[in-house]
Amino acid sequence: MRLVSGRTTQLAAIFATFTLASCGDGPSAIEDQVATVIVSSPQTQLLVGGTVQLVATLLNQTGATIGGSRPVTWTSSSETIATVSTGGLVTGRSAGSARISAKSGDRSASVELQVLPVDCTPATSRTIGSEEVHSGTLTANDCLFVHEVPAQGWRLDLASTTSLQIDLTSSSFDALVVVTDLQMNILTWDDDSGGGTNARLLGTFAAGQYIVWATGFGPASRGPYQLSTQVVTIPLCTSPVGTLAVGQLVPGTLSSDDCLLNGVSFADPWLLVVPATATLRIDLTSQDFDAFLWVTDRSGGMIAGDDDGGEVLNARVVHTFAPGEYLILATSYWPGSTGSYQLVVDAASGSSPSLGAAGPHAGRAAQPFRKLLERAKRE
């Protein structure tokens, strides 16, 4: 997520430029002056004890990134809920919301983070390998995951980068599988992709240590379950299905034959060639699914993303592109969604910048899990 503060009108920018010029400052002074601060976060939620790294980007009056080392001061609106280091690393301390701010000179920006309660800890005697099947039973004596849902954690150690299918099935409760790191940061999850109310998670994980949480959709989740893992091949979303041009509207369809973005959501990558620096607005609309839009470089590195920036459940990204080639990924908010959509790219006119994205699991760790929890509360 990224929020922007700075000069909000062209008149203010013109006035500031005139003032600088009248004081005898040249172009170099304008280029070195901080006009805008952007705070980027890979997620808007973390668990108590979890961490998230924020990044502050400084722009001058022309919108260019200011190079070199500039002092940035980080603060938290509530250190009892979340603390932030001098380098922008946030740690969840207790349940609640805290606004984390970054300031450079007289410019600042902030992002609000929600810290979710959990009494589960990563320490567990249960272990699971990359090709195993285990059985367990959720009981009232288990630790409570977010919103007081019983959970059991299984330690997963991977010696190398591995693509896995993780299935959690139960005839007693609506299965929900969640993967965290050892710092309790939620990396990815799935609810109903395994058919019925069973969970099936597909993901590619770097070498390291993880906790696979077997849990349920609501507080009443109790009973036996089966947790299994198997190594699979997951196609990367780097092969374009077509090419986009500015001012062009293209129709498309998400289907089960498409690639899997982050191993969980079907996606169509479209190639966008930008010949010169331009601020563009990209809209993804659908009447069949909750639209989610990602922008990546040609290697699949996340640049920007959006969920509901358009009308209703449609997605909109507004981003300033440097010359180059990009992939525009049309995908869905919920895992396994399919249906028709429309995608259009046009020159931006007065729209707000899009939300930023970072990290290999950003598309699954932040907004979708928030919606899942909100739905659980209602039900």
DRENRO-476586 format. One line per field, with one value per residue (C-alpha): x, y, z; residue number from 0. Coordinates in Angstrom, 2 decimals. Layout:
<sites>
east = X; ...
north = Y; ...
up = Z; ...
nr = NUM; ...
</sites>
This chain:
<sites>
east = 0.00; 1.29; -0.04; 1.11; 1.42; 2.82; 1.74; -1.80; -2.36; -0.52; -0.86; 1.06; 3.82; 4.06; 4.15; 6.86; 8.93; 8.56; 9.60; 12.68; 13.64; 13.19; 15.50; 18.21; 18.01; 18.69; 17.41; 19.69; 18.02; 14.60; 15.78; 17.14; 14.06; 11.66; 8.16; 6.48; 6.91; 5.50; 5.19; 4.98; 3.91; 3.54; 0.54; -1.92; -2.21; 0.17; -0.19; 0.93; 4.66; 4.86; 6.88; 6.55; 9.16; 7.97; 9.78; 9.81; 10.37; 11.23; 10.25; 11.18; 8.82; 9.17; 8.09; 11.57; 13.04; 15.65; 18.87; 21.38; 20.85; 18.21; 17.15; 13.72; 12.06; 9.65; 6.96; 3.98; 0.70; 0.52; 3.65; 1.61; 0.04; 2.96; 6.51; 8.70; 12.48; 14.62; 14.77; 10.99; 10.58; 7.20; 6.55; 3.05; 2.79; -0.93; -4.25; -5.51; -4.69; -1.70; -0.69; 2.98; 4.42; 7.59; 8.83; 11.63; 12.03; 8.55; 6.92; 5.41; 3.13; 1.64; -0.03; -2.48; -1.69; -3.98; -2.44; -4.47; -4.64; -3.30; -2.22; -0.61; 3.17; 5.47; 6.99; 5.37; 6.22; 4.25; 6.27; 5.31; 7.47; 6.97; 5.38; 3.39; -0.13; -1.05; -4.22; -5.24; -8.21; -9.11; -10.31; -11.27; -7.85; -5.91; -4.39; -6.59; -5.76; -7.19; -10.70; -10.62; -10.51; -8.77; -5.63; -2.82; 0.57; 2.78; 6.47; 7.61; 11.35; 12.40; 16.01; 15.42; 12.79; 9.76; 6.31; 3.76; 0.11; -1.18; -4.59; -6.63; -9.82; -12.46; -16.04; -16.51; -15.65; -15.00; -11.25; -8.85; -5.12; -2.69; 1.10; 3.23; 6.95; 8.48; 7.80; 4.07; 3.81; 0.96; 2.42; -0.50; -3.78; -6.74; -10.33; -12.43; -10.24; -10.14; -13.80; -16.76; -15.45; -12.00; -8.85; -6.21; -3.22; -0.74; 2.43; 6.13; 8.22; 11.87; 14.20; 13.45; 11.22; 7.44; 4.40; 1.36; -1.70; -4.66; -7.63; -11.25; -13.38; -15.28; -14.86; -16.99; -14.43; -13.84; -13.20; -10.84; -8.96; -6.35; -3.39; -1.31; 1.52; 2.88; 5.43; 3.87; 4.81; 3.26; 3.47; 4.80; 2.64; 5.29; 4.05; 1.72; -1.67; -1.68; -0.47; -2.10; -1.97; -2.90; -6.55; -7.32; -9.99; -9.53; -11.93; -10.67; -11.71; -10.19; -10.33; -8.86; -6.37; -4.69; -1.49; -1.69; -0.58; 1.30; 0.02; -3.55; -5.45; -5.94; -4.45; -3.98; -0.70; -0.91; 2.19; 2.32; 5.13; 5.76; 7.98; 8.33; 7.68; 3.92; 1.30; -1.32; -4.62; -5.42; -8.96; -10.04; -13.81; -15.85; -19.41; -18.31; -15.63; -14.07; -11.37; -7.76; -5.09; -1.29; 1.52; 4.88; 8.12; 8.87; 10.42; 7.31; 8.55; 5.57; 5.37; 1.81; -1.58; -5.18; -8.39; -11.38; -9.91; -12.49; -16.25; -17.85; -15.55; -13.53; -9.80; -7.85; -4.12; -2.68; 1.08; 3.91; 5.79; 9.38; 10.11; 10.12; 8.03; 5.54; 3.06; -0.50; -2.08; -5.85; -6.76; -9.32; -9.60; -10.64; -8.72; -10.09; -12.44; -13.20; -15.26; -15.11; -13.55; -12.55; -9.14; -8.34; -5.26; -5.54; -3.67; -4.32; -6.07; -6.09; -6.40; -4.66; -1.57; -2.19; -1.34; 2.18; 3.17; 6.24; 7.30; 6.61; 3.35; 1.95; -1.05; -2.26; -1.05; -2.73; -6.15; -7.68; -7.05; -8.68; -11.84; -11.86; -11.77; -14.49; -16.69; -16.01; -17.16; -20.45; -21.16
north = 0.00; 3.52; 6.87; 10.19; 13.62; 16.71; 19.59; 19.01; 21.67; 22.84; 26.41; 25.55; 23.94; 26.99; 29.32; 27.26; 27.23; 31.00; 31.55; 29.41; 31.13; 34.57; 33.58; 32.74; 28.97; 27.09; 23.79; 21.79; 23.28; 22.32; 18.79; 18.41; 19.73; 17.13; 17.91; 14.54; 11.56; 8.15; 5.37; 1.85; -1.24; -4.82; -5.35; -3.47; -6.14; -8.09; -10.35; -9.52; -10.26; -10.02; -7.48; -5.59; -3.45; -0.03; 2.00; 5.81; 7.24; 10.94; 12.91; 16.42; 18.98; 17.39; 14.00; 12.48; 10.32; 12.12; 10.16; 9.91; 9.51; 11.79; 11.65; 10.11; 10.12; 7.28; 7.53; 5.48; 6.94; 4.20; 2.40; 0.10; -1.30; -1.05; 0.22; 1.33; 1.34; 4.12; 2.05; 1.65; -1.90; -2.17; -4.71; -5.56; -5.24; -5.57; -5.74; -2.51; 0.06; 2.38; 4.98; 4.84; 8.08; 8.96; 12.58; 14.21; 17.96; 19.44; 16.68; 13.49; 10.57; 7.74; 4.35; 2.77; -0.78; -3.17; -5.54; -8.74; -10.67; -14.20; -16.42; -19.02; -19.15; -20.52; -23.08; -26.45; -30.12; -30.93; -31.09; -31.74; -32.38; -31.50; -34.88; -35.98; -36.57; -35.98; -36.09; -33.87; -32.63; -29.03; -28.73; -26.02; -26.47; -25.38; -21.92; -19.24; -17.75; -14.41; -13.69; -16.57; -19.44; -22.64; -23.53; -26.07; -25.19; -27.55; -26.72; -26.87; -26.67; -26.32; -26.77; -25.19; -23.21; -25.49; -25.25; -26.97; -27.92; -27.88; -29.46; -29.14; -31.19; -31.74; -32.98; -31.22; -27.57; -25.06; -25.53; -22.59; -23.07; -20.22; -20.11; -17.78; -17.33; -17.89; -14.23; -14.86; -12.78; -14.13; -15.09; -16.76; -18.57; -20.36; -20.99; -23.02; -23.83; -27.55; -28.13; -27.64; -26.10; -27.67; -25.59; -26.01; -23.68; -23.53; -21.55; -21.32; -20.95; -19.98; -22.10; -21.45; -22.25; -21.85; -22.69; -24.22; -23.44; -25.80; -23.73; -22.99; -20.22; -19.46; -19.69; -22.87; -24.82; -28.14; -31.71; -33.94; -32.85; -34.09; -31.97; -33.02; -31.54; -32.45; -30.95; -29.54; -27.46; -23.97; -21.98; -18.44; -15.55; -14.08; -15.16; -12.47; -13.48; -10.34; -6.75; -3.60; -0.12; 3.22; 3.98; 0.35; -1.74; -5.51; -8.26; -11.35; -14.38; -15.91; -19.69; -22.73; -23.00; -19.70; -19.34; -19.04; -15.74; -16.47; -20.00; -19.23; -16.99; -17.45; -14.57; -13.21; -11.30; -8.58; -6.90; -3.10; -1.29; 2.27; 4.23; 7.37; 8.31; 8.56; 8.46; 5.92; 4.72; 1.01; -0.23; -3.85; -4.42; -7.60; -8.61; -12.19; -11.76; -9.29; -7.77; -7.46; -5.75; -6.08; -4.36; -6.14; -5.87; -8.47; -10.83; -10.77; -8.30; -6.50; -2.75; -1.71; -3.23; -2.43; -4.12; -1.75; 1.51; 1.53; 1.52; -1.18; -4.27; -3.10; -2.38; 0.70; 1.40; 4.86; 4.75; 6.76; 4.41; 4.81; 3.70; -0.08; -3.24; -4.21; -6.96; -5.99; -8.93; -9.27; -11.50; -11.95; -11.11; -14.61; -17.79; -19.83; -17.16; -17.28; -15.27; -12.50; -9.06; -5.88; -4.21; -0.68; 1.56; 5.32; 8.51; 9.50; 12.77; 13.87; 10.41; 9.42; 7.21; 3.49; 1.39; 0.05; -3.58; -5.40; -8.90; -12.27; -12.86; -9.34; -10.24; -12.78; -11.46; -8.11; -7.19; -10.62; -11.88; -8.72; -9.40; -12.99; -11.89; -9.31; -11.99; -14.32; -11.64; -11.18; -14.90
up = 0.00; -0.64; 0.40; -0.95; 0.61; -1.05; -3.25; -4.35; -6.98; -10.03; -8.77; -5.61; -7.66; -9.95; -6.97; -5.28; -8.46; -8.81; -5.20; -5.60; -8.80; -7.28; -4.43; -6.91; -6.57; -9.78; -11.19; -8.91; -5.82; -7.14; -7.92; -4.37; -2.57; -1.13; -2.44; -1.92; 0.38; -0.57; 2.01; 0.58; 2.52; 1.23; 3.53; 5.71; 8.41; 10.61; 13.60; 17.13; 17.14; 13.34; 11.36; 8.09; 6.32; 5.11; 2.46; 2.10; -1.39; -1.76; -4.88; -5.98; -7.56; -11.00; -9.64; -9.96; -7.20; -5.13; -5.06; -2.28; 1.44; 2.97; 6.62; 7.18; 10.58; 11.34; 14.04; 15.25; 16.46; 19.11; 20.21; 22.43; 19.23; 16.77; 17.00; 14.10; 13.87; 12.44; 9.24; 8.87; 10.27; 12.02; 14.79; 16.01; 19.80; 20.59; 18.78; 17.24; 14.54; 14.36; 11.81; 10.81; 9.43; 7.54; 7.45; 5.52; 5.84; 6.07; 4.00; 5.34; 4.51; 6.51; 6.30; 8.73; 9.81; 11.66; 14.19; 14.60; 17.87; 18.02; 20.88; 18.61; 18.54; 15.82; 18.20; 17.49; 17.85; 14.69; 11.49; 7.89; 4.82; 1.18; 0.34; 3.38; 4.72; 8.37; 10.40; 13.30; 15.28; 16.14; 19.74; 22.20; 23.83; 20.73; 20.44; 18.95; 15.58; 14.44; 15.68; 18.19; 15.70; 16.95; 14.98; 14.88; 13.42; 11.41; 10.94; 7.29; 6.51; 2.86; 1.77; -1.65; -3.56; -3.88; -5.46; -3.25; -3.21; 0.36; 0.98; 4.17; 4.20; 6.85; 7.03; 10.37; 9.62; 6.84; 6.31; 6.11; 5.58; 6.33; 5.86; 7.98; 8.51; 11.95; 12.81; 12.33; 9.14; 6.99; 3.61; 1.84; 2.57; 1.01; 2.00; -0.48; -3.50; -2.61; -3.49; -1.18; 2.02; 1.73; 1.28; -1.41; -1.50; -4.38; -3.85; -4.59; -1.44; -1.14; 0.96; 4.61; 7.55; 7.59; 9.69; 7.96; 10.08; 9.95; 11.06; 10.21; 8.83; 12.07; 15.85; 15.99; 13.92; 15.68; 14.61; 12.62; 9.52; 7.06; 5.97; 2.95; 0.88; -2.53; -4.90; -8.08; -11.10; -11.14; -14.40; -14.01; -15.19; -17.51; -20.97; -22.42; -23.80; -25.98; -26.31; -24.96; -26.49; -24.92; -25.69; -26.48; -24.75; -24.86; -23.72; -21.95; -19.94; -16.83; -17.01; -15.28; -18.16; -17.22; -15.23; -11.45; -9.94; -6.70; -7.17; -6.12; -8.56; -12.31; -14.29; -17.82; -18.38; -21.08; -22.54; -22.34; -24.17; -22.96; -25.40; -23.24; -19.62; -19.13; -16.37; -17.37; -15.94; -16.26; -15.58; -15.11; -14.97; -14.64; -13.83; -13.09; -10.40; -7.98; -10.17; -9.01; -11.10; -10.92; -12.80; -13.01; -14.93; -17.61; -15.04; -12.86; -10.21; -8.65; -9.32; -8.42; -7.74; -6.88; -5.74; -5.63; -6.99; -9.78; -9.29; -7.10; -7.28; -10.28; -10.17; -11.25; -11.28; -11.96; -12.33; -13.88; -16.19; -17.31; -20.89; -21.12; -21.25; -18.54; -17.79; -16.85; -15.02; -15.00; -12.07; -9.30; -5.63; -4.56; -5.46; -8.36; -9.78; -13.51; -15.99; -18.58; -18.14; -19.97; -19.72; -20.92; -20.77; -21.16; -20.30; -16.67; -15.88; -12.28; -10.72; -7.51; -7.65; -7.28; -4.27; -4.28; -3.87; -2.69; -1.83; -3.45; -1.56; -1.55; -3.67; -1.16; 2.16; 2.46; 1.13; 0.39; 3.92; 5.30; 3.29; 4.46; 8.09; 7.53; 5.97; 8.91; 11.34; 9.48; 9.33
nr = 0; 1; 2; 3; 4; 5; 6; 7; 8; 9; 10; 11; 12; 13; 14; 15; 16; 17; 18; 19; 20; 21; 22; 23; 24; 25; 26; 27; 28; 29; 30; 31; 32; 33; 34; 35; 36; 37; 38; 39; 40; 41; 42; 43; 44; 45; 46; 47; 48; 49; 50; 51; 52; 53; 54; 55; 56; 57; 58; 59; 60; 61; 62; 63; 64; 65; 66; 67; 68; 69; 70; 71; 72; 73; 74; 75; 76; 77; 78; 79; 80; 81; 82; 83; 84; 85; 86; 87; 88; 89; 90; 91; 92; 93; 94; 95; 96; 97; 98; 99; 100; 101; 102; 103; 104; 105; 106; 107; 108; 109; 110; 111; 112; 113; 114; 115; 116; 117; 118; 119; 120; 121; 122; 123; 124; 125; 126; 127; 128; 129; 130; 131; 132; 133; 134; 135; 136; 137; 138; 139; 140; 141; 142; 143; 144; 145; 146; 147; 148; 149; 150; 151; 152; 153; 154; 155; 156; 157; 158; 159; 160; 161; 162; 163; 164; 165; 166; 167; 168; 169; 170; 171; 172; 173; 174; 175; 176; 177; 178; 179; 180; 181; 182; 183; 184; 185; 186; 187; 188; 189; 190; 191; 192; 193; 194; 195; 196; 197; 198; 199; 200; 201; 202; 203; 204; 205; 206; 207; 208; 209; 210; 211; 212; 213; 214; 215; 216; 217; 218; 219; 220; 221; 222; 223; 224; 225; 226; 227; 228; 229; 230; 231; 232; 233; 234; 235; 236; 237; 238; 239; 240; 241; 242; 243; 244; 245; 246; 247; 248; 249; 250; 251; 252; 253; 254; 255; 256; 257; 258; 259; 260; 261; 262; 263; 264; 265; 266; 267; 268; 269; 270; 271; 272; 273; 274; 275; 276; 277; 278; 279; 280; 281; 282; 283; 284; 285; 286; 287; 288; 289; 290; 291; 292; 293; 294; 295; 296; 297; 298; 299; 300; 301; 302; 303; 304; 305; 306; 307; 308; 309; 310; 311; 312; 313; 314; 315; 316; 317; 318; 319; 320; 321; 322; 323; 324; 325; 326; 327; 328; 329; 330; 331; 332; 333; 334; 335; 336; 337; 338; 339; 340; 341; 342; 343; 344; 345; 346; 347; 348; 349; 350; 351; 352; 353; 354; 355; 356; 357; 358; 359; 360; 361; 362; 363; 364; 365; 366; 367; 368; 369; 370; 371; 372; 373; 374; 375; 376; 377; 378
</sites>
